Amino acid sequence: MSSRLVLLVNPNKVHPPIAPYALDVLTTALEAADFEVEVLDLTFHREDWKSYLAEYFALRSPMLVGVTVRNTDTVYAFEQRPFVGEHKEIITEIRRLTDAPIVGGGIGFSSMPFALVDYFGIEYGVKGPGERIICDLADALYTGRDTGTVAGLIRNTDEGVTRVPPAVLTTRHGRTVPPQPGGQFEHRVWQVDGTASYVRRSGAPYKVDNLLYYQRGGLAGILTKNGCSYRCSHCVEPDAKGTRFARRDVAAVVDEMQSLAAQGILDQHTTDSEFNLSINHAKQLLREVVRRKHADPANPLNELRLWVYCQPSPFDEEFAELLAAAGCRGVNVGSDHVRPDMLRGWKVSEKGTTYYDFADTERLVRLCHQHGMLTMVEALFGMPGETPDSMRACVEAFMALDATVTGFSMGLRLFPYTPMGIAMAEQCDSVRTLPGLRSDGAGGPIVLKPLAACSGPVEYERQFMFDEQGNFRLVCYFSPELLPDPATATDPDERWSSAVDQLWDLIDPADYHRVMLPTLSGSSENDNNYADNPFLTSLSGLGYTGAFWSHWRSREEIQRAAADRAGMVGSTGG
């Protein structure tokens, strides 16, 4: 077997399945560098994954194994379900079957990369976009070059988990700045190949099967740019993906979209942090889609159904017209709140200023509906300062929008390098807890340490996922002012059921069909958590495509149809 073989593994077993887009990106880059690349996708081997791995390694000997971690957990405060324990079991089995070094990566991995390199016991890790770093690593391993020459690579060494810093970083204004040892809040543009059109395959052995994912999950991802220059206090992406936009070549992106459409994958969803940030680039891309559609009636892009994530601003008439002309069916907008005092310091630009108000959300919904596009507007409750009054004001304003669907979430999952996570660790300062910090796995008050008080990034990052004994303890936050007695917020047994009840009471039952609400179980049909959600699995089982929220209003009918179908299959023994 080829000594230039690199194996990429997707350990994600959550359904409905989401295609591991990162593995197509890495495959494209590695193949361009003359490496042979194969993919083992465990999403469709949830029960027989051990035998699937054993069969592969009995015949093949890769020189390097890459494992992608899309999510560390559900990132859902009312269902604190970690995934990294399952991932470690898979990595341990891979380690038993091969001597090849293992490198971890992915957006979830990048939220706490030093801790996960240590926890998984792997040789290497990559924070942020990985296509250039993994090619350099593969070349170093193949040629025998010291991996300490691979810029950006995280290494598990005898001295601990360390990172090889890039030689120099250049700011947007041309200044050079020294990189941080842990790589926090770097721009990462240098890690991205912005010119390549990522190769998206279907039905090829040992590759990502994009058509199968589409048939089972109803969407394909498309990336137009990496990173984010904004600084929203609860978001991991500026740190994990990079603090500047790494824009991809417009023609390369549209080539990729056209390739997917030609394979019959017609529903495509942007995977950018937000599609409309860097709006001129987004408009150029939409114009290219429209140009190709008009130039050739047989172009498969004429059947494209585009779904996008956006922020309330910037979003003007021209942008709405271009979205509709390109085939956009729906816009998911993360407005998060209506109160300016809540958004101030929470949803902010690179300079720390609020970049929209509720009038922007109203305009977005109006423009979308005028151009025949569906809308989902999302609110997030429980940030510091949230009270029953502020929650009520937000619910009333959002419901008056008459969006296709309105989603209400409650509670924050804290991560090490979000501005909010950093601030709360500094406020705890190793000696106190904060009202509102909680975890289902906590046996007592949660006391966080700031990075400066830790032995290094491993210790700092671990505390957001594990307790001192190594047990899972996913740290979350809820505003204590939502509770009838805020003093109970420090009680580890507080389950916040009263806050959830308050939210449900604010919604007229006649409107339940058009809202998503949190539930304490985390797995109800009324819940907007993705992982193994009964409604979503019903959708995929019946062949629905597109953003799942676009079918939300019909969920009772869809689930009845799914139950009827399951009954028919069971009665026939099929």
Salt bridges, closest charged atoms under 4 A:
ASP24 OD2 - ARG200 NE 2.89
GLU31 OE1 - ARG201 NH2 2.92
GLU31 OE2 - LYS207 NZ 2.92
GLU38 OE1 - ARG60 NE 2.73
ASP48 OD1 - HIS45 ND1 3.06
ASP73 OD2 - ARG413 NH2 3.19
GLU93 OE2 - ARG96 NH2 2.69
GLU123 OE1 - ARG95 NH2 3.02
ASP136 OD1 - ARG145 NH2 2.71
ASP139 OD2 - ARG145 NH2 2.78
ASP146 OD1 - ARG155 NH1 3.60
GLU186 OE1 - ARG163 NH2 2.64
GLU186 OE1 - ARG188 NH1 3.63
ASP193 OD1 - ARG132 NH2 3.92
GLU237 OE1 - LYS241 NZ 3.46
ASP239 OD2 - LYS127 NZ 2.97
ASP239 OD1 - ARG188 NH2 3.94
ASP255 OD1 - ARG292 NH1 2.76
GLU256 OE2 - ARG200 NH1 2.67
GLU256 OE1 - ARG248 NH2 2.94
ASP267 OD2 - ARG305 NH2 2.82
ASP272 OD2 - LYS225 NZ 2.88
GLU288 OE2 - ARG291 NH2 2.80
GLU288 OE2 - ARG292 NE 2.73
ASP316 OD2 - LYS283 NZ 2.96
GLU317 OE2 - HIS371 NE2 3.24
GLU318 OE1 - LYS283 NZ 2.76
GLU318 OE2 - ARG287 NH2 3.04
ASP336 OD2 - HIS234 NE2 3.85
ASP336 OD2 - LYS347 NZ 2.78
ASP341 OD1 - ARG339 NE 3.00
GLU350 OE1 - ARG172 NH2 2.78
ASP360 OD1 - ARG363 NH2 2.52
GLU386 OE2 - HIS337 NE2 2.93
ASP389 OD1 - ARG392 NH1 2.88
ASP402 OD1 - ARG514 NH1 3.79
ASP402 OD1 - ARG553 NH2 3.96
ASP440 OD1 - ARG438 NH2 2.88
ASP440 OD1 - ARG495 NH1 3.99
GLU459 OE2 - LYS449 NZ 2.81
ASP511 OD1 - ARG514 NE 3.26
ASP532 OD1 - ARG46 NH1 3.22
ASP532 OD2 - ARG81 NH1 2.93
